[in-house]
Each structure stands twice: as structure tokens, then as C-alpha cells.
Amino acid sequence: MRSRWIERGVKFLFFLCAFSAVIITIGIVASLVGEAFRFFSYISVVDFFFGLTWAPHTLPSGEAVGFGAIPLFTGTALITLIAMVIAIPCGGMIAIYLSEYASSSMRQLLKPLLETLAGIPTLVYGFFAATTFAPFLRDVAGFFSLSLASESALNAGIVMGIMILPYMSSLSEDALHSLPTNLREGSMGLGATSSETILRVLLPAAFPSLMAAFLLSLSRAIGETMIVVMAAGLAANLSFNPLEAVTTVTVQIVSLLTGDQEFDNAKTLAAFGLGFVLFIITLFLNILALYGIKRYQRIYG
């Protein structure tokens, strides 16, 4: 009888934790959406999503101008693209090596090192980008007679890719290493080489887990702030040139909410508008990934 009450108590505790998580999530989304709608009561949706100038301020007449977020979106996309171009292929090759080619002792040595890199604070990466990697990039650009800004999207993107690399490689390696051994043995038994087995059997079989690794890495890149502040700067330039300074949505959110702020003007509420956009983008990416995973599982399941 006593054990039954204990079991019911534990079950209720688990339910309470799950219910609390749902309530907290709903509260965060509701507050974000509410403040975002307050912001869009000050600023036109068209001006915000299609405006080409980000310099938020209020005129003496009370009109809020300079809230065009296109430079922020392009800066975020540019830096994220550079980071993922580095993290995806390098992380995938590291994962394949550790899972399929490395010896057991080598894997036990390299895997903890990767996970150690994942635990380095982003402030350290930002300091490395600003003090060490930026001068190196300027020297390389000068050698090729290129003009590179002291703070550039290329600098931030490369260092961000290095930061994301441990996540991508570690999660991808776990996905490949956890596949059943009979997949490898069956492919080898049919005469396939190791590379053919990896490309045609293991990677398709591990696609759902690899997609999860990609999404986690992508979310980390989109939400990164400190590296961008120290390596790419705060200038909201509308540029697709990786050699120039740009900024991102998350950096501007931090900038808008820094110091003593009153949440009754468009400039402060713009942070919630930007946060709402990030929320929608993340939700869309997750829905798209779930659809792709289900469709792929129907083919290879």
C-alpha cells in the first residue's frame, strides 16, 4: 500500500515537471508575441521587414523611423552561412573518421578533446577572433591585395564555424557509431567498399540523427552573440560582402536592451519584434526538418 502511494507521488511529480515546462513555454511565447504586437503598433510591418536602413530613433514629431531590419537579416544569414560551410563538411568528415576509420584508442582520445572544445565559453572564441584571427585574416587579405575591415563577417563566420564544429562532429559521430553493425557487415558482404558503405548505407540510415545535429548547430549559429560583437561589430550594414562589417539580429537585441530601458517606446520594443522573427524562423526550420525526417524514414525505414 505504501509503495503504491509512493509510486503515485512520483508519477504526480513527473507530471508536475512536464506541466510546468509546458506552462513556462506558453508564458514565454505569449509574452514575446504580446510585446511584438505592441512594437508593430508603432512600426509598420512592411517598413520593418522590407526597410533597408537600421538606425532606430524617434523624431521630434514622435514618428519612429529607421527600423528596417533587412540589414540585420542579411548579416545573420551571411555569418551563419559562413559558419555552416565550415562546420558541416569538417564536422561530417571528423565524424566519419572517428566512427569508421579511427582505432578504439584514437577515438577515446579525440572524442573527449572535441567535447572539451564544445565547453569553451563563447567569450574566449570572441577574444580569439578579435585579437588573433582578425590580424591573421588582414595579413592574408593584404597578401592578395584585398581590403578587409578590422571587423568582418568572414572573421566572425570562420570563428563561429570553429565553435560549432565540436557540436556537429560529436553528434554526427554518435549518430553513425550507434548504427547496427549488421548494416556494415551486410554491405561489406555484398562487395561494397568502406567508402561506398558510408555513402550509400550509413549516411542515409543515420539521416534523422544527422538532421538533428545540423539543426542544433544551425540554431547555435543563429543565436550566437558574443563572437559577432567582438569579431563583426555593431554596424548594421546592408552588404553581402564577407570582407565588410555586419551585425546580426541577436546582437541588436542585446544592444537594444542594454542599460535602463522603459518598455513604452518603439526602440526598446524592437528587441521583441526581432525576437519574434527569430522564433518564427526557428519554428519553421523545426517543422521543415520534421517533415523531411518523416519522409526520409518512409524511404529508408
MOGIJO-V731363 format. One record per residue. N is the residue number from 1. SS is DSSP state (~ for helix, > for strand, _ for the rest). D_FIRST is the distance of its C-alpha to the first C-alpha in Angstrom with 1 decimal. Layout:
{{N SS D_FIRST} {N SS D_FIRST}}
This chain:
{{1 _ 0.0} {2 ~ 3.8} {3 ~ 5.5} {4 ~ 5.2} {5 ~ 6.6} {6 ~ 8.8} {7 ~ 9.9} {8 ~ 10.8} {9 ~ 12.6} {10 ~ 14.5} {11 ~ 15.4} {12 ~ 16.7} {13 ~ 18.6} {14 ~ 20.2} {15 ~ 21.2} {16 ~ 22.6} {17 ~ 24.7} {18 ~ 26.0} {19 ~ 26.8} {20 ~ 28.5} {21 ~ 30.7} {22 ~ 31.8} {23 ~ 32.6} {24 ~ 34.6} {25 ~ 36.5} {26 ~ 37.4} {27 ~ 38.5} {28 ~ 40.7} {29 ~ 42.3} {30 ~ 42.9} {31 ~ 44.5} {32 ~ 46.6} {33 ~ 47.8} {34 ~ 48.5} {35 ~ 50.7} {36 ~ 52.3} {37 ~ 53.4} {38 ~ 54.8} {39 ~ 56.8} {40 ~ 58.2} {41 ~ 59.4} {42 ~ 61.8} {43 _ 62.7} {44 _ 63.6} {45 ~ 61.3} {46 ~ 64.5} {47 ~ 65.9} {48 ~ 62.6} {49 ~ 62.1} {50 ~ 65.7} {51 _ 67.4} {52 _ 69.1} {53 _ 69.2} {54 > 66.3} {55 > 67.7} {56 > 65.5} {57 > 67.4} {58 > 68.4} {59 _ 72.0} {60 _ 73.7} {61 _ 73.6} {62 _ 69.8} {63 _ 69.6} {64 > 67.0} {65 > 68.6} {66 > 68.1} {67 > 64.6} {68 _ 65.4} {69 _ 62.5} {70 ~ 64.2} {71 ~ 65.2} {72 ~ 61.6} {73 ~ 60.4} {74 ~ 63.1} {75 ~ 62.6} {76 ~ 58.8} {77 ~ 59.6} {78 ~ 62.4} {79 ~ 60.5} {80 ~ 57.4} {81 ~ 59.6} {82 ~ 61.3} {83 ~ 58.0} {84 ~ 56.5} {85 ~ 59.8} {86 ~ 59.3} {87 ~ 55.5} {88 ~ 55.1} {89 ~ 57.7} {90 ~ 57.4} {91 ~ 53.6} {92 ~ 53.7} {93 ~ 56.2} {94 ~ 54.3} {95 ~ 51.1} {96 ~ 53.1} {97 ~ 54.7} {98 ~ 51.5} {99 ~ 49.6} {100 ~ 52.4} {101 ~ 55.2} {102 _ 54.1} {103 _ 53.3} {104 ~ 49.8} {105 ~ 51.2} {106 ~ 53.0} {107 ~ 49.8} {108 ~ 47.8} {109 ~ 50.7} {110 ~ 51.3} {111 ~ 47.8} {112 ~ 46.8} {113 ~ 50.2} {114 ~ 49.6} {115 ~ 46.2} {116 ~ 48.0} {117 ~ 50.5} {118 ~ 47.8} {119 _ 46.6} {120 _ 50.1} {121 _ 50.2} {122 ~ 52.3} {123 ~ 54.5} {124 ~ 55.7} {125 ~ 56.6} {126 ~ 58.5} {127 ~ 60.4} {128 ~ 61.3} {129 ~ 62.5} {130 ~ 64.6} {131 ~ 66.2} {132 ~ 66.4} {133 ~ 66.1} {134 ~ 68.1} {135 ~ 71.2} {136 ~ 70.9} {137 ~ 70.7} {138 ~ 73.8} {139 ~ 75.7} {140 ~ 74.9} {141 ~ 75.8} {142 ~ 79.0} {143 ~ 79.9} {144 _ 79.8} {145 _ 81.5} {146 _ 78.5} {147 _ 77.7} {148 _ 74.1} {149 _ 72.8} {150 _ 71.3} {151 _ 68.0} {152 _ 67.5} {153 ~ 65.0} {154 ~ 65.8} {155 ~ 64.8} {156 ~ 61.5} {157 ~ 60.7} {158 ~ 61.4} {159 ~ 59.4} {160 ~ 56.5} {161 ~ 56.7} {162 ~ 56.5} {163 ~ 53.4} {164 ~ 51.7} {165 ~ 52.7} {166 ~ 49.8} {167 ~ 47.3} {168 ~ 49.1} {169 ~ 49.8} {170 ~ 46.4} {171 ~ 44.4} {172 ~ 47.0} {173 ~ 46.9} {174 ~ 43.2} {175 ~ 43.6} {176 ~ 46.4} {177 ~ 44.8} {178 _ 41.6} {179 _ 43.5} {180 _ 43.2} {181 ~ 45.9} {182 ~ 47.0} {183 ~ 48.5} {184 ~ 50.8} {185 ~ 51.5} {186 ~ 52.2} {187 ~ 54.6} {188 ~ 56.4} {189 ~ 56.7} {190 _ 58.5} {191 _ 61.0} {192 _ 59.9} {193 _ 60.6} {194 ~ 58.1} {195 ~ 59.3} {196 ~ 59.2} {197 ~ 55.6} {198 ~ 54.6} {199 ~ 56.5} {200 ~ 55.8} {201 ~ 52.4} {202 ~ 50.3} {203 ~ 51.1} {204 ~ 50.6} {205 ~ 47.3} {206 _ 46.1} {207 ~ 47.5} {208 ~ 44.2} {209 ~ 43.2} {210 ~ 46.8} {211 ~ 46.8} {212 ~ 43.8} {213 ~ 45.6} {214 ~ 48.7} {215 ~ 46.9} {216 ~ 45.3} {217 ~ 48.7} {218 ~ 50.4} {219 ~ 48.1} {220 ~ 48.6} {221 ~ 52.4} {222 ~ 52.5} {223 ~ 50.4} {224 _ 52.3} {225 _ 54.2} {226 ~ 55.4} {227 ~ 57.4} {228 ~ 59.1} {229 ~ 60.0} {230 ~ 61.6} {231 ~ 63.1} {232 _ 64.0} {233 _ 64.5} {234 _ 64.1} {235 _ 67.1} {236 _ 66.2} {237 _ 68.9} {238 _ 69.1} {239 _ 69.9} {240 _ 68.9} {241 _ 70.7} {242 _ 68.3} {243 _ 71.0} {244 _ 70.8} {245 _ 68.4} {246 _ 65.6} {247 _ 62.4} {248 _ 59.0} {249 ~ 56.7} {250 ~ 54.2} {251 ~ 57.0} {252 ~ 58.4} {253 ~ 55.0} {254 ~ 54.8} {255 ~ 58.4} {256 ~ 58.0} {257 _ 55.0} {258 _ 56.5} {259 _ 57.5} {260 _ 57.1} {261 _ 56.8} {262 _ 56.7} {263 _ 55.0} {264 _ 57.7} {265 _ 60.2} {266 ~ 60.5} {267 ~ 60.9} {268 ~ 57.5} {269 ~ 55.8} {270 ~ 57.3} {271 ~ 54.6} {272 ~ 52.0} {273 ~ 54.4} {274 ~ 54.6} {275 ~ 50.8} {276 ~ 50.4} {277 ~ 52.8} {278 ~ 50.8} {279 ~ 47.6} {280 ~ 49.3} {281 ~ 50.8} {282 ~ 47.5} {283 ~ 45.8} {284 ~ 48.7} {285 ~ 48.6} {286 ~ 44.9} {287 ~ 45.5} {288 ~ 48.5} {289 ~ 46.7} {290 ~ 43.8} {291 ~ 46.4} {292 ~ 48.4} {293 ~ 45.4} {294 ~ 44.3} {295 ~ 47.9} {296 ~ 48.4} {297 ~ 45.2} {298 ~ 46.5} {299 ~ 49.6} {300 ~ 48.2} {301 _ 44.7}}
